[in-house]
Amino acid sequence: MNERSTSATGINAFETQAVGACCSVIYSHPLATWLIGESFHPGGLALTDELAALTGLKPGMRLLDAGCGRGTSTVHLAKSTGCDAVGLTLESDGVERGRQLAVASGVEDRVQFVQDDILHVDTGIGEFDVVLMECVLSTLEQKPASLRQLYRISKPGGYIALTDVTVSKNLPVELQGSIGAALCMADARDLDEYMSLVEEAGFRVKEYRSASEAVQQLIRKIGMRLMIADAAIGIGSLDVERSLIVDARNALRIASGLVEDGTLGYGLIVAQRVG
Ligand SMILES: C[S@@+](CC[C@H](N)C(=O)[O-])C[C@H]1O[C@@H](n2cnc3c(N)ncnc32)[C@H](O)[C@@H]1O
């Protein structure tokens, strides 16, 4: 993982990092949790539950949460559906953090966390009935190879269930670099392209829909929290560079316009492994 740059320009300090790594560094930042919450994708756990219902996830089934972030969905689904779950994390502290969450939720006997890259995830961790991928495919540099690897560790008839940021036109230049990466936009595709990628890896799409309303809700939530953060910096109760807040507010304003004109959205896909 690259070292954080010493530039004092807020999110732009991540400018030189690759999208996946950049995303992982940014989502490990305490400010990200404060702004977004523990569930790092639009739609939160309600959309996670919808994915689980579409795959019929239930006790005895094995779930892989690929790119599990803080392990929020991993632990939530183990608890709510009774499945066995593995959270795959890039972050060096992700295994311990996820384990602590599993213990706190009383599901540590059915939940495991593994540190690995989706691209190289070891078939030794088993075969899965459901692979969950929330706001991760957009960040992967090697999308076809990564999906192919997830196909290999899926059971025949198993599902891949994903939600992700969709981008249908070129992004404005302000969102093409690190800020776009932080918001999972920099290498996002449109829903049709995601479906083609999933099918080329050997899955057949069963369900898909736009879930773009979830992005507008998340933008509103972050916007309100940024206003609070700005006030907190003003009275000295939050120790964060103000430039970070200014960058984030600008990015959010642009993103909101892009959702309104249909360039930016969010999509859901559930597909089944054939053979
Ligand atoms: C936007 S966050 C979403 C986290 C989680 N799925 C959620 O919804 O709360 C994207 C996550 O993908 C992870 N990620 C990105 N590239 C990855 C890769 N190649 N292998 C494993 N995880 C990856 C990042 O570390 C980050 O935790």
The ligand as an SDF file (V2000), in Angstrom:
LIG
                    3D

 27 29  0  0  0  0  0  0  0  0999 V2000
  -16.7440    1.4950   -0.8150 C   0  0  0  0  0  0  0  0  0  0  0  0
  -15.9620    0.3250    0.1800 S   0  0  0  0  0  0  0  0  0  0  0  0
  -17.3150   -0.8110    0.4450 C   0  0  0  0  0  0  0  0  0  0  0  0
  -17.1060   -1.6690    1.6690 C   0  0  0  0  0  0  0  0  0  0  0  0
  -18.2250   -2.6620    1.9870 C   0  0  0  0  0  0  0  0  0  0  0  0
  -18.4720   -3.5670    0.8740 N   0  0  0  0  0  0  0  0  0  0  0  0
  -19.4870   -1.9380    2.3920 C   0  0  0  0  0  0  0  0  0  0  0  0
  -20.3910   -1.8190    1.5650 O   0  0  0  0  0  0  0  0  0  0  0  0
  -19.5510   -1.4580    3.5400 O   0  0  0  0  0  0  0  0  0  0  0  0
  -14.9720   -0.5750   -0.9790 C   0  0  0  0  0  0  0  0  0  0  0  0
  -14.1520   -1.6700   -0.3250 C   0  0  0  0  0  0  0  0  0  0  0  0
  -13.5790   -2.4880   -1.3480 O   0  0  0  0  0  0  0  0  0  0  0  0
  -12.3160   -2.9240   -0.8930 C   0  0  0  0  0  0  0  0  0  0  0  0
  -11.5110   -3.3530   -2.0380 N   0  0  0  0  0  0  0  0  0  0  0  0
  -11.1380   -2.5970   -3.1080 C   0  0  0  0  0  0  0  0  0  0  0  0
  -10.3870   -3.3360   -3.9700 N   0  0  0  0  0  0  0  0  0  0  0  0
  -10.2950   -4.5920   -3.4250 C   0  0  0  0  0  0  0  0  0  0  0  0
   -9.6480   -5.7940   -3.8140 C   0  0  0  0  0  0  0  0  0  0  0  0
   -8.9370   -5.8430   -4.9560 N   0  0  0  0  0  0  0  0  0  0  0  0
   -9.7460   -6.8850   -3.0170 N   0  0  0  0  0  0  0  0  0  0  0  0
  -10.4550   -6.8240   -1.8560 C   0  0  0  0  0  0  0  0  0  0  0  0
  -11.0980   -5.7100   -1.4290 N   0  0  0  0  0  0  0  0  0  0  0  0
  -11.0210   -4.6070   -2.1960 C   0  0  0  0  0  0  0  0  0  0  0  0
  -11.7530   -1.7060   -0.1920 C   0  0  0  0  0  0  0  0  0  0  0  0
  -10.7440   -2.0770    0.7020 O   0  0  0  0  0  0  0  0  0  0  0  0
  -13.0130   -1.1560    0.5230 C   0  0  0  0  0  0  0  0  0  0  0  0
  -13.1270   -1.7020    1.8200 O   0  0  0  0  0  0  0  0  0  0  0  0
  1  2  1  0
  2  3  1  0
  2 10  1  0
  3  4  1  0
  4  5  1  0
  5  6  1  0
  5  7  1  0
  7  8  2  0
  7  9  1  0
 10 11  1  0
 11 12  1  0
 11 26  1  0
 12 13  1  0
 13 14  1  0
 13 24  1  0
 14 15  1  0
 14 23  1  0
 15 16  2  0
 16 17  1  0
 17 18  1  0
 17 23  2  0
 18 19  1  0
 18 20  2  0
 20 21  1  0
 21 22  2  0
 22 23  1  0
 24 25  1  0
 24 26  1  0
 26 27  1  0
M  CHG  2   2   1   9  -1
M  END
$$$$
